[in-house]
Amino acid sequence: AQSVTQPDIHITVSEGASLELRCNYSYGATPYLFWYVQSPGQGLQLLLKYFSGDTLVQGIKGFEAEFKRSQSSFNLRKPSVHWSDAAEYFCAVGAGGTASKLTFGTGTRLQVTL
Amino acid sequence: GAVVSQHPSWVICKSGTSVKIECRSLDFQATTMFWYRQFPKQSLMLMATSNEGSKATYEQGVEKDKFLINHASLTLSTLTVTSAHPEDSSFYICSAGTSNTGELFFGEGSRLTVL
């Protein structure tokens, strides 16, 4: 079965600093990978996804992520964080070769200091 | 992008009562919808897969008689928490997928508080 690990429970960065959120997955075949963001009391918003092709994917709000098969990783990055980026970030992997049934990581809470 | 809407956004009920949460795909037809449960400061746990016109598929450990799921049309799935108890208090989130890309779209979530 697939699984997702987000090693960092909580990260604090200063506004304007760069950001990298780590995500490692376990899946036998080529995975469908996602990053979602959740603001308090809200649903999830898709930031970006990887299905195939270019391993560096661009998402919304200036985020990007790189799929590294050799490291089973799909880390999320942003060159300059804004205070509005403070939220919970979830990495997810699609099960069974589809993008539909998702297994989520435990999430990383991002705090941005001014 | 596609929009998925949940109703109600929050609900408070007495222990022993039943609560129904609706999940609607507003601008697309969703052959499959998924129901997740999220405890405070935790991740989303898949509860069940809802298929239009057929019985839902429940994940291991989820009581199908307590969490009734109905997917009567291509745009509506409902989750009914029967005989709710305080331990059922949680944030319930649905998602819906299109058959084309398999991409999922999430609702805003419904917060259930059982007193």
Interface residues (C-beta under 8 A of the other chain):
Chain A: Y32 Y36 G41 Q42 G43 L44 Q45 L46 K49 F90 G94 T98 A99 S100 K101 L102 T103 F104 G105 T106 G107 R109
Chain B: V4 Q6 T32 F34 K41 Q42 S43 L44 M45 L46 T49 F91 I93 S95 G97 T101 G102 E103 L104 F105 F106 G107 E108 G109 R111
